[in-house]
Every structure is written in structure tokens, then in C-alpha cells.
């Protein structure tokens, strides 16, 4: 097994996720770290957002993280062997007003990362653009949509449900397709 200092961000996520799952704690990678994963690190996030989808108690998460060499510091867990911070936002796992429809799993030497689908990753980043005019969120959504196969019809349907057709048109206009 690789040492934490030698793990990529997604390998670290897989290692933590599998360690938590042994204790019945299920988390899913989302946020900027999912963008990093789907963009092959063209976008770099400095933290892992592992959504606590079953609402596990913080003390149970803390116990597992301490066994892995992480210490709680505010809302994050840190380990001197990595510059990556780990955060466990509570679920539900959603984008806007809808639940995430699909979680992707991949086999790695360090474990099985569970990541929101590329389509839901785009929706997640579009939320920041749609609701706060976050241009970085828009750029991240475009980056993932250009690097991965995403369901643009689903993203359009969801955007209409969120009342954001005009913003969807802006997003679609920036795609390299």
C-alpha cells in the first residue's frame, strides 16, 4: 500500500472512503475535488469534500480519521503527510433541489473512490454559477463537460427545473463541442 504522502488526491479519497466504509460510514466525493478528478487535475482543489450521506456521527468519523493519522482542526481533518485537507459536509447528496442520481465507482490500488457522476459534478459546479454568479464554478463546469461524457439533455432539464435556462445557455455557449 502506498504511503499517504505518495497518494494522489483521488487515491487518498479512495483510501479514506474504504476505511470509513469498514465502519459503516458511507461518504461520496463531490465539490472541487470531483472537478480535479474529472479534469485529470487541470483544476486543482486543496481539499476533499466527502459528503456524509448516511449522517454518521462526527465522533465516529473522527475515530477512523485518527487511525489514519489525521487530526481534526476546525471543520477539516489534516495529516502532515499531505497538503490535502479533508472535510465531511453532511448530506443529503444533492444538486440544487434534486438528489444526485448517480455515483460512479472506480477501482484503484488504494481502494474504491465513490464520486458523484460527471453529469452531477457539472450540475454541482453550475449551482455556484446559477445562484451566486460564481464564474469559477462556471469554468469548472465547462472543464468537466469538455473532458468527460456528460448528459447535456439531463443538465438542460435540471437547469429548467431550477429556473436557470438563460444561465444554461451561457454554459452551453462556452462548451467546446
Secondary structure, DSSP 8 states (H G I E B T S, - for coil): ---GGG--HHHHHHHHHHHHHHTT--EEEEHHHHHHHHTTTSS--SEEEEEETT---HHHHHHHHHHTT-EEETTEEE-TT-S-EEE--B---EETTEE---EEEEEETTEEEEEE-HHHHHHHHHHHHHHH--HHHHHHHHHHHHHS---HHHHHHHHHHTT-HHHHHHHHHHS--
